[in-house]
Structures are given as structure tokens and as C-alpha cells.
Amino acid sequence: MQALEKQGKRPRMPDLSRGEYLLEAMQVLGPIRHGDMGGMRVVDWPEIVAFAQGTQRISEPWEIEQVHDMALAYLAGYRTGCKLFGIEPMEQEEEGDQ
């Protein structure tokens, strides 16, 4: 996301309507981290809980789970985007679409 912002581009995101605050919380928290072996890893539970307690942007257990699930999806999309012929998630066809 930061690389796109440096290029003056906005990352494409799905329309979340009433859940936009969850996307904002994930972005502030940062969904991925550098792993010990040089790769990327998803933000882990203690980091999310500490973020929730410290910022009070999210407070319900389901919101914490949702932010974690969104971070997992973000990492999957990031890994796809790193592939030479990867198709960004917003451009992928859903199963059954054609």
C-alpha cells in the first residue's frame, strides 16, 4: 500500500459501506509484518488485541477476528501481486462468474 501511495496511486479496495471503519483500523494497524526468515507474515493476535485496547477503534471480539481475517486476505493478495503474472484480487472472477 505504501509503495502505491509513493507513486501517487490509491490502492483499489472493495466497497464496505458500514464496515469501512474496520478497513481503516486494519490500515492503521498495518496488516502485514516482515517475518523472521525474510518473508512477510500477517499481524498476529497479540498485536491486534493491543491495538484494539490502545486505540479503541475496535472493541468487540468479532471485530478483532474480522481485522485478522482481513489481514490474512491482504497478505494473500500481496503475495499474488508479487507474482509476475499475478492478477489483483479485485480483477479476479468469482467462481461461477462468466
MOPAC internal coordinates of N, CA, C and O (Angstrom, degrees):
PM7 1SCF
backbone

  N    0.0000 0     0.00 0     0.00 0    0    0    0
  C    1.4351 1     0.00 0     0.00 0    1    0    0
  C    1.5264 1   110.33 1     0.00 0    2    1    0
  O    1.2310 1   120.96 1   137.91 1    3    2    1
  N    1.3147 1   115.78 1   -42.09 1    3    2    1
  C    1.4611 1   120.01 1  -179.01 1    5    3    2
  C    1.5171 1   111.07 1   -65.04 1    6    5    3
  O    1.2310 1   120.27 1   143.61 1    7    6    5
  N    1.3423 1   117.10 1   -36.39 1    7    6    5
  C    1.4626 1   120.38 1   178.73 1    9    7    6
  C    1.5274 1   110.49 1   -63.16 1   10    9    7
  O    1.2310 1   120.41 1   138.83 1   11   10    9
  N    1.3257 1   116.82 1   -41.17 1   11   10    9
  C    1.4636 1   120.12 1   177.36 1   13   11   10
  C    1.5184 1   111.30 1   -64.97 1   14   13   11
  O    1.2310 1   120.32 1   138.12 1   15   14   13
  N    1.3234 1   117.00 1   -41.88 1   15   14   13
  C    1.4586 1   120.87 1  -179.96 1   17   15   14
  C    1.5245 1   111.52 1   -62.88 1   18   17   15
  O    1.2310 1   120.18 1   143.40 1   19   18   17
  N    1.3414 1   117.27 1   -36.60 1   19   18   17
  C    1.4632 1   120.99 1   177.09 1   21   19   18
  C    1.5251 1   111.27 1   -64.55 1   22   21   19
  O    1.2310 1   120.61 1   150.74 1   23   22   21
  N    1.3320 1   116.44 1   -29.26 1   23   22   21
  C    1.4606 1   121.55 1   178.49 1   25   23   22
  C    1.5287 1   111.45 1   -85.45 1   26   25   23
  O    1.2310 1   120.38 1  -179.22 1   27   26   25
  N    1.3247 1   116.88 1     0.78 1   27   26   25
  C    1.4515 1   121.04 1  -178.94 1   29   27   26
  C    1.5158 1   113.44 1    78.76 1   30   29   27
  O    1.2310 1   120.04 1  -161.73 1   31   30   29
  N    1.3256 1   117.52 1    18.27 1   31   30   29
  C    1.4591 1   121.92 1  -179.79 1   33   31   30
  C    1.5190 1   109.90 1  -108.27 1   34   33   31
  O    1.2310 1   121.40 1   -29.08 1   35   34   33
  N    1.3222 1   114.94 1   150.92 1   35   34   33
  C    1.4642 1   120.49 1   174.97 1   37   35   34
  C    1.5221 1   108.42 1  -100.77 1   38   37   35
  O    1.2310 1   120.27 1   -44.17 1   39   38   37
  N    1.3399 1   117.10 1   135.83 1   39   38   37
  C    1.4638 1   118.15 1   176.61 1   41   39   38
  C    1.5211 1   110.38 1   -67.49 1   42   41   39
  O    1.2310 1   120.90 1   -37.10 1   43   42   41
  N    1.3258 1   115.88 1   142.90 1   43   42   41
  C    1.4657 1   120.24 1   177.62 1   45   43   42
  C    1.5150 1   108.47 1   -77.17 1   46   45   43
  O    1.2310 1   120.55 1   -48.96 1   47   46   45
  N    1.3044 1   116.56 1   131.04 1   47   46   45
  C    1.4539 1   121.84 1  -179.74 1   49   47   46
  C    1.5335 1   108.81 1  -132.65 1   50   49   47
  O    1.2310 1   120.51 1   -29.64 1   51   50   49
  N    1.3214 1   116.62 1   150.36 1   51   50   49
  C    1.4711 1   118.73 1   177.10 1   53   51   50
  C    1.5229 1   110.80 1   -69.91 1   54   53   51
  O    1.2310 1   121.22 1   -23.96 1   55   54   53
  N    1.3327 1   115.27 1   156.04 1   55   54   53
  C    1.4654 1   120.73 1   176.27 1   57   55   54
  C    1.5210 1   108.68 1   -73.51 1   58   57   55
  O    1.2310 1   120.47 1   -59.45 1   59   58   57
  N    1.3179 1   116.71 1   120.55 1   59   58   57
  C    1.4646 1   120.49 1  -177.35 1   61   59   58
  C    1.5189 1   113.29 1  -108.27 1   62   61   59
  O    1.2310 1   120.28 1   172.29 1   63   62   61
  N    1.3156 1   117.06 1    -7.71 1   63   62   61
  C    1.4613 1   122.76 1  -179.42 1   65   63   62
  C    1.5316 1   112.06 1    47.20 1   66   65   63
  O    1.2310 1   120.03 1    73.66 1   67   66   65
  N    1.3250 1   117.55 1  -106.34 1   67   66   65
  C    1.4618 1   120.39 1  -174.26 1   69   67   66
  C    1.5189 1   113.84 1   -74.46 1   70   69   67
  O    1.2310 1   119.28 1   166.20 1   71   70   69
  N    1.3123 1   118.97 1   -13.80 1   71   70   69
  C    1.4616 1   121.41 1  -179.21 1   73   71   70
  C    1.5136 1   113.59 1   -97.90 1   74   73   71
  O    1.2310 1   120.09 1  -166.50 1   75   74   73
  N    1.3138 1   117.43 1    13.50 1   75   74   73
  C    1.4648 1   120.81 1  -176.84 1   77   75   74
  C    1.5315 1   112.09 1   -59.08 1   78   77   75
  O    1.2310 1   119.85 1   148.83 1   79   78   77
  N    1.3108 1   117.90 1   -31.17 1   79   78   77
  C    1.4607 1   120.87 1   179.71 1   81   79   78
  C    1.5291 1   111.62 1   -62.18 1   82   81   79
  O    1.2310 1   120.52 1   151.06 1   83   82   81
  N    1.3490 1   116.61 1   -28.94 1   83   82   81
  C    1.4590 1   119.98 1   177.38 1   85   83   82
  C    1.5278 1   110.76 1   -69.74 1   86   85   83
  O    1.2310 1   120.53 1   139.66 1   87   86   85
  N    1.3256 1   116.59 1   -40.34 1   87   86   85
  C    1.4583 1   120.50 1   176.33 1   89   87   86
  C    1.5242 1   110.25 1   -63.78 1   90   89   87
  O    1.2310 1   120.60 1   137.17 1   91   90   89
  N    1.3206 1   116.46 1   -42.83 1   91   90   89
  C    1.4714 1   120.19 1   178.14 1   93   91   90
  C    1.5233 1   110.85 1   -62.05 1   94   93   91
  O    1.2310 1   120.29 1   137.98 1   95   94   93
  N    1.3317 1   117.05 1   -42.02 1   95   94   93
  C    1.4658 1   120.40 1   178.46 1   97   95   94
  C    1.5240 1   110.45 1   -61.74 1   98   97   95
  O    1.2310 1   120.49 1   136.26 1   99   98   97
  N    1.3412 1   116.67 1   -43.74 1   99   98   97
  C    1.4614 1   119.64 1   179.28 1  101   99   98
  C    1.5235 1   111.08 1   -63.10 1  102  101   99
  O    1.2310 1   120.16 1   139.89 1  103  102  101
  N    1.3164 1   117.30 1   -40.11 1  103  102  101
  C    1.4611 1   120.60 1  -179.62 1  105  103  102
  C    1.5280 1   111.75 1   -66.94 1  106  105  103
  O    1.2310 1   120.09 1   139.42 1  107  106  105
  N    1.3139 1   117.43 1   -40.58 1  107  106  105
  C    1.4638 1   120.92 1   178.23 1  109  107  106
  C    1.5301 1   110.37 1   -66.36 1  110  109  107
  O    1.2310 1   120.81 1   136.39 1  111  110  109
  N    1.3228 1   116.06 1   -43.61 1  111  110  109
  C    1.4608 1   121.53 1   178.04 1  113  111  110
  C    1.5209 1   111.57 1   -64.06 1  114  113  111
  O    1.2310 1   120.74 1   141.44 1  115  114  113
  N    1.3171 1   116.19 1   -38.56 1  115  114  113
  C    1.4612 1   121.55 1  -173.73 1  117  115  114
  C    1.5078 1   108.26 1    87.54 1  118  117  115
  O    1.2310 1   119.51 1   -68.07 1  119  118  117
  N    1.3331 1   118.54 1   111.93 1  119  118  117
  C    1.4559 1   121.27 1  -171.71 1  121  119  118
  C    1.5259 1   114.99 1   -76.38 1  122  121  119
  O    1.2310 1   119.54 1   157.88 1  123  122  121
  N    1.3193 1   118.49 1   -22.12 1  123  122  121
  C    1.4607 1   120.41 1  -176.75 1  125  123  122
  C    1.5216 1   110.96 1  -131.02 1  126  125  123
  O    1.2310 1   121.66 1   -22.62 1  127  126  125
  N    1.3222 1   114.44 1   157.38 1  127  126  125
  C    1.4629 1   122.73 1  -179.67 1  129  127  126
  C    1.5289 1   108.28 1  -133.87 1  130  129  127
  O    1.2310 1   120.91 1   -18.31 1  131  130  129
  N    1.3176 1   115.86 1   161.69 1  131  130  129
  C    1.4638 1   120.51 1   172.16 1  133  131  130
  C    1.5175 1   107.98 1   -74.79 1  134  133  131
  O    1.2310 1   120.71 1   -48.01 1  135  134  133
  N    1.3244 1   116.25 1   131.99 1  135  134  133
  C    1.4563 1   121.12 1   179.95 1  137  135  134
  C    1.5121 1   111.50 1   -85.10 1  138  137  135
  O    1.2310 1   121.16 1   -10.57 1  139  138  137
  N    1.3218 1   115.38 1   169.43 1  139  138  137
  C    1.4645 1   121.54 1  -179.23 1  141  139  138
  C    1.5189 1   113.19 1   -63.60 1  142  141  139
  O    1.2310 1   120.04 1   149.56 1  143  142  141
  N    1.3074 1   117.52 1   -30.44 1  143  142  141
  C    1.4596 1   121.47 1  -175.59 1  145  143  142
  C    1.5310 1   112.23 1   -99.43 1  146  145  143
  O    1.2310 1   120.20 1  -163.15 1  147  146  145
  N    1.3113 1   117.22 1    16.85 1  147  146  145
  C    1.4537 1   121.15 1   176.50 1  149  147  146
  C    1.5131 1   115.64 1    94.83 1  150  149  147
  O    1.2310 1   119.75 1   167.37 1  151  150  149
  N    1.3277 1   118.09 1   -12.63 1  151  150  149
  C    1.4601 1   120.90 1   178.19 1  153  151  150
  C    1.5227 1   110.99 1   -87.11 1  154  153  151
  O    1.2310 1   121.26 1    13.19 1  155  154  153
  N    1.2890 1   115.19 1  -166.81 1  155  154  153
  C    1.4596 1   120.83 1   177.87 1  157  155  154
  C    1.5256 1   108.92 1  -109.63 1  158  157  155
  O    1.2310 1   121.16 1   -29.61 1  159  158  157
  N    1.3267 1   115.39 1   150.39 1  159  158  157
  C    1.4595 1   121.38 1   176.90 1  161  159  158
  C    1.5215 1   107.94 1  -135.44 1  162  161  159
  O    1.2310 1   121.65 1   -21.07 1  163  162  161
  N    1.3146 1   114.45 1   158.93 1  163  162  161
  C    1.4625 1   119.77 1   177.72 1  165  163  162
  C    1.5260 1   109.30 1   -77.06 1  166  165  163
  O    1.2310 1   120.26 1   -27.57 1  167  166  165
  N    1.3179 1   117.10 1   152.43 1  167  166  165
  C    1.4585 1   122.05 1   174.98 1  169  167  166
  C    1.5285 1   107.49 1   -58.56 1  170  169  167
  O    1.2310 1   120.01 1   -40.99 1  171  170  169
  N    1.3224 1   117.59 1   139.01 1  171  170  169
  C    1.4629 1   118.04 1  -175.31 1  173  171  170
  C    1.5275 1   111.69 1   -98.33 1  174  173  171
  O    1.2310 1   121.87 1    -9.17 1  175  174  173
  N    1.3362 1   114.03 1   170.83 1  175  174  173
  C    1.4691 1   121.27 1  -172.48 1  177  175  174
  C    1.5209 1   113.80 1   -56.05 1  178  177  175
  O    1.2310 1   118.77 1   131.53 1  179  178  177
  N    1.3407 1   119.95 1   -48.47 1  179  178  177
  C    1.4686 1   118.17 1  -179.53 1  181  179  178
  C    1.5256 1   113.15 1   -59.40 1  182  181  179
  O    1.2310 1   120.44 1   145.99 1  183  182  181
  N    1.3346 1   116.76 1   -34.01 1  183  182  181
  C    1.4668 1   119.65 1   177.57 1  185  183  182
  C    1.5220 1   111.23 1   -67.10 1  186  185  183
  O    1.2310 1   120.51 1   140.38 1  187  186  185
  N    1.3118 1   116.62 1   -39.62 1  187  186  185
  C    1.4701 1   120.22 1  -179.80 1  189  187  186
  C    1.5251 1   110.46 1   -68.59 1  190  189  187
  O    1.2310 1   120.44 1   136.21 1  191  190  189
  N    1.3282 1   116.76 1   -43.79 1  191  190  189
  C    1.4726 1   120.54 1   179.70 1  193  191  190
  C    1.5312 1   110.48 1   -62.64 1  194  193  191
  O    1.2310 1   120.30 1   135.79 1  195  194  193
  N    1.3321 1   117.04 1   -44.21 1  195  194  193
  C    1.4630 1   120.21 1   178.30 1  197  195  194
  C    1.5262 1   110.70 1   -62.19 1  198  197  195
  O    1.2310 1   120.05 1   139.52 1  199  198  197
  N    1.3267 1   117.50 1   -40.48 1  199  198  197
  C    1.4611 1   122.45 1   177.07 1  201  199  198
  C    1.5292 1   110.09 1   -61.34 1  202  201  199
  O    1.2310 1   120.77 1   133.57 1  203  202  201
  N    1.3389 1   116.12 1   -46.43 1  203  202  201
  C    1.4627 1   120.54 1  -179.45 1  205  203  202
  C    1.5192 1   111.31 1   -60.74 1  206  205  203
  O    1.2310 1   120.23 1   135.30 1  207  206  205
  N    1.3277 1   117.17 1   -44.70 1  207  206  205
  C    1.4653 1   121.08 1  -179.52 1  209  207  206
  C    1.5272 1   111.51 1   -69.36 1  210  209  207
  O    1.2310 1   120.74 1   141.06 1  211  210  209
  N    1.3147 1   116.18 1   -38.94 1  211  210  209
  C    1.4644 1   119.94 1  -175.79 1  213  211  210
  C    1.5084 1   114.41 1   -75.54 1  214  213  211
  O    1.2310 1   120.32 1   146.13 1  215  214  213
  N    1.3259 1   116.99 1   -33.87 1  215  214  213
  C    1.4647 1   119.92 1  -176.01 1  217  215  214
  C    1.5178 1   113.80 1  -104.41 1  218  217  215
  O    1.2310 1   120.08 1   155.29 1  219  218  217
  N    1.3123 1   117.45 1   -24.71 1  219  218  217
  C    1.4635 1   124.44 1  -174.96 1  221  219  218
  C    1.5277 1   112.41 1    58.96 1  222  221  219
  O    1.2310 1   120.58 1  -156.03 1  223  222  221
  N    1.3484 1   116.50 1    23.97 1  223  222  221
  C    1.4670 1   120.71 1   173.90 1  225  223  222
  C    1.5217 1   110.39 1   -70.34 1  226  225  223
  O    1.2310 1   121.02 1   147.14 1  227  226  225
  N    1.3313 1   115.65 1   -32.86 1  227  226  225
  C    1.4602 1   122.09 1   175.89 1  229  227  226
  C    1.5262 1   107.12 1  -133.47 1  230  229  227
  O    1.2310 1   120.60 1   -29.20 1  231  230  229
  N    1.3230 1   116.45 1   150.80 1  231  230  229
  C    1.4615 1   118.17 1  -177.26 1  233  231  230
  C    1.5258 1   113.54 1  -142.57 1  234  233  231
  O    1.2310 1   120.25 1   153.87 1  235  234  233
  N    1.3059 1   117.12 1   -26.13 1  235  234  233
  C    1.4607 1   120.83 1  -176.52 1  237  235  234
  C    1.5329 1   110.27 1   -82.32 1  238  237  235
  O    1.2310 1   120.28 1   -34.44 1  239  238  237
  N    1.3399 1   117.07 1   145.56 1  239  238  237
  C    1.4704 1   119.62 1   178.28 1  241  239  238
  C    1.5321 1   113.35 1   -54.86 1  242  241  239
  O    1.2310 1   120.00 1   141.38 1  243  242  241
  N    1.3397 1   117.60 1   -38.62 1  243  242  241
  C    1.4599 1   119.40 1  -179.22 1  245  243  242
  C    1.5228 1   110.69 1   -66.72 1  246  245  243
  O    1.2310 1   119.73 1   148.79 1  247  246  245
  N    1.3314 1   118.12 1   -31.21 1  247  246  245
  C    1.4660 1   120.80 1   178.25 1  249  247  246
  C    1.5288 1   110.44 1   -68.82 1  250  249  247
  O    1.2310 1   120.66 1   140.16 1  251  250  249
  N    1.3240 1   116.35 1   -39.84 1  251  250  249
  C    1.4612 1   120.93 1   177.82 1  253  251  250
  C    1.5291 1   109.48 1   -63.60 1  254  253  251
  O    1.2310 1   120.31 1   136.13 1  255  254  253
  N    1.3284 1   117.01 1   -43.87 1  255  254  253
  C    1.4587 1   120.85 1   177.30 1  257  255  254
  C    1.5263 1   110.74 1   -63.02 1  258  257  255
  O    1.2310 1   120.54 1   140.05 1  259  258  257
  N    1.3061 1   116.58 1   -39.95 1  259  258  257
  C    1.4653 1   120.46 1  -178.67 1  261  259  258
  C    1.5237 1   110.82 1   -65.95 1  262  261  259
  O    1.2310 1   119.92 1   137.49 1  263  262  261
  N    1.3119 1   117.76 1   -42.51 1  263  262  261
  C    1.4656 1   120.69 1   177.97 1  265  263  262
  C    1.5276 1   110.28 1   -62.03 1  266  265  263
  O    1.2310 1   120.34 1   140.04 1  267  266  265
  N    1.3268 1   116.96 1   -39.96 1  267  266  265
  C    1.4658 1   120.14 1   177.15 1  269  267  266
  C    1.5351 1   110.78 1   -63.66 1  270  269  267
  O    1.2310 1   120.27 1   134.67 1  271  270  269
  N    1.3278 1   117.09 1   -45.33 1  271  270  269
  C    1.4629 1   120.97 1   178.60 1  273  271  270
  C    1.5262 1   111.14 1   -62.51 1  274  273  271
  O    1.2310 1   120.24 1   140.53 1  275  274  273
  N    1.3261 1   117.14 1   -39.47 1  275  274  273
  C    1.4609 1   120.96 1   177.58 1  277  275  274
  C    1.5270 1   110.57 1   -65.13 1  278  277  275
  O    1.2310 1   120.27 1   141.54 1  279  278  277
  N    1.3263 1   117.10 1   -38.46 1  279  278  277
  C    1.4620 1   120.69 1   177.78 1  281  279  278
  C    1.5294 1   110.92 1   -64.88 1  282  281  279
  O    1.2310 1   120.29 1   140.68 1  283  282  281
  N    1.3414 1   117.06 1   -39.32 1  283  282  281
  C    1.4639 1   120.59 1   175.73 1  285  283  282
  C    1.5285 1   110.73 1   -60.69 1  286  285  283
  O    1.2310 1   120.43 1   135.43 1  287  286  285
  N    1.3195 1   116.79 1   -44.57 1  287  286  285
  C    1.4636 1   121.14 1   179.19 1  289  287  286
  C    1.5272 1   110.60 1   -65.44 1  290  289  287
  O    1.2310 1   120.66 1   142.12 1  291  290  289
  N    1.3254 1   116.35 1   -37.88 1  291  290  289
  C    1.4660 1   120.24 1   177.98 1  293  291  290
  C    1.5220 1   110.31 1   -61.89 1  294  293  291
  O    1.2310 1   120.31 1   134.25 1  295  294  293
  N    1.3272 1   117.02 1   -45.75 1  295  294  293
  C    1.4604 1   121.10 1   179.83 1  297  295  294
  C    1.5303 1   110.65 1   -62.85 1  298  297  295
  O    1.2310 1   120.16 1   138.96 1  299  298  297
  N    1.3248 1   117.30 1   -41.04 1  299  298  297
  C    1.4676 1   120.14 1   177.51 1  301  299  298
  C    1.5276 1   110.24 1   -61.19 1  302  301  299
  O    1.2310 1   120.21 1   137.08 1  303  302  301
  N    1.3244 1   117.20 1   -42.92 1  303  302  301
  C    1.4611 1   121.31 1   177.32 1  305  303  302
  C    1.5157 1   112.13 1   -65.89 1  306  305  303
  O    1.2310 1   120.45 1   141.77 1  307  306  305
  N    1.3257 1   116.74 1   -38.23 1  307  306  305
  C    1.4597 1   121.67 1   177.62 1  309  307  306
  C    1.5268 1   110.04 1   -61.57 1  310  309  307
  O    1.2310 1   120.84 1   134.16 1  311  310  309
  N    1.3339 1   116.00 1   -45.84 1  311  310  309
  C    1.4721 1   119.95 1  -179.97 1  313  311  310
  C    1.5232 1   111.12 1   -64.30 1  314  313  311
  O    1.2310 1   120.14 1   141.09 1  315  314  313
  N    1.3230 1   117.34 1   -38.91 1  315  314  313
  C    1.4616 1   120.48 1   176.43 1  317  315  314
  C    1.5203 1   110.09 1   -63.30 1  318  317  315
  O    1.2310 1   120.41 1   137.64 1  319  318  317
  N    1.3214 1   116.82 1   -42.36 1  319  318  317
  C    1.4624 1   121.30 1  -179.66 1  321  319  318
  C    1.5162 1   113.87 1   -65.60 1  322  321  319
  O    1.2310 1   120.27 1   157.43 1  323  322  321
  N    1.3124 1   117.08 1   -22.57 1  323  322  321
  C    1.4664 1   121.01 1   178.65 1  325  323  322
  C    1.5259 1   111.96 1   -79.00 1  326  325  323
  O    1.2310 1   120.22 1   164.34 1  327  326  325
  N    1.3100 1   117.19 1   -15.66 1  327  326  325
  C    1.4693 1   120.82 1   179.93 1  329  327  326
  C    1.5232 1   109.18 1   -78.78 1  330  329  327
  O    1.2310 1   120.73 1   -36.89 1  331  330  329
  N    1.3070 1   116.20 1   143.11 1  331  330  329
  C    1.4561 1   121.98 1  -177.39 1  333  331  330
  C    1.5224 1   112.35 1   -54.52 1  334  333  331
  O    1.2310 1   120.61 1   136.10 1  335  334  333
  N    1.3298 1   116.44 1   -43.90 1  335  334  333
  C    1.4579 1   120.08 1  -178.38 1  337  335  334
  C    1.5269 1   111.72 1  -110.07 1  338  337  335
  O    1.2310 1   120.38 1  -153.56 1  339  338  337
  N    1.3089 1   116.88 1    26.44 1  339  338  337
  C    1.4576 1   121.12 1   179.61 1  341  339  338
  C    1.5170 1   111.64 1   -68.25 1  342  341  339
  O    1.2310 1   120.72 1   -35.04 1  343  342  341
  N    1.3108 1   116.22 1   144.96 1  343  342  341
  C    1.4651 1   121.94 1   177.71 1  345  343  342
  C    1.5177 1   107.49 1  -107.42 1  346  345  343
  O    1.2310 1   120.61 1   -54.92 1  347  346  345
  N    1.3256 1   116.45 1   125.08 1  347  346  345
  C    1.4571 1   119.18 1  -177.68 1  349  347  346
  C    1.5291 1   110.20 1   -60.52 1  350  349  347
  O    1.2310 1   120.32 1   -34.19 1  351  350  349
  N    1.3393 1   117.00 1   145.81 1  351  350  349
  C    1.4667 1   120.73 1  -174.77 1  353  351  350
  C    1.5280 1   114.54 1   -53.56 1  354  353  351
  O    1.2310 1   119.66 1   143.92 1  355  354  353
  N    1.3251 1   118.25 1   -36.08 1  355  354  353
  C    1.4639 1   120.58 1  -178.53 1  357  355  354
  C    1.5307 1   111.89 1   -69.06 1  358  357  355
  O    1.2310 1   120.14 1   162.67 1  359  358  357
  N    1.3470 1   117.34 1   -17.33 1  359  358  357
  C    1.4578 1   121.43 1  -179.32 1  361  359  358
  C    1.5246 1   113.16 1   -99.09 1  362  361  359
  O    1.2310 1   120.10 1   171.33 1  363  362  361
  N    1.3263 1   117.41 1    -8.67 1  363  362  361
  C    1.4609 1   121.24 1  -178.58 1  365  363  362
  C    1.5155 1   109.85 1   -75.14 1  366  365  363
  O    1.2310 1   120.74 1   -38.09 1  367  366  365
  N    1.3140 1   116.18 1   141.91 1  367  366  365
  C    1.4574 1   120.51 1   177.24 1  369  367  366
  C    1.5159 1   109.24 1   -80.55 1  370  369  367
  O    1.2310 1   120.98 1   -40.06 1  371  370  369
  N    1.3014 1   115.74 1   139.94 1  371  370  369
  C    1.4552 1   121.01 1   174.77 1  373  371  370
  C    1.5230 1   108.42 1   -71.93 1  374  373  371
  O    1.2310 1   120.70 1   -26.08 1  375  374  373
  N    1.3255 1   116.26 1   153.92 1  375  374  373
  C    1.4476 1   119.99 1   175.96 1  377  375  374
  C    1.5171 1   109.23 1   -59.43 1  378  377  375
  O    1.2310 1   120.68 1   -49.89 1  379  378  377
  N    1.3154 1   116.30 1   130.11 1  379  378  377
  C    1.4555 1   120.14 1  -179.02 1  381  379  378
  C    1.5238 1   113.13 1    95.54 1  382  381  379
  O    1.2310 1   119.10 1   163.02 1  383  382  381
  N    1.3398 1   119.32 1   -16.98 1  383  382  381
  C    1.4595 1   122.54 1   176.94 1  385  383  382
  C    1.5121 1   108.98 1   -77.57 1  386  385  383
  O    1.2310 1   119.92 1   -43.44 1  387  386  385
  N    1.2834 1   117.75 1   136.56 1  387  386  385
  C    1.4700 1   123.19 1   173.40 1  389  387  386
  C    1.4704 1   110.50 1   176.53 1  390  389  387
  O    1.2310 1   120.10 1   180.00 1  391  390  389

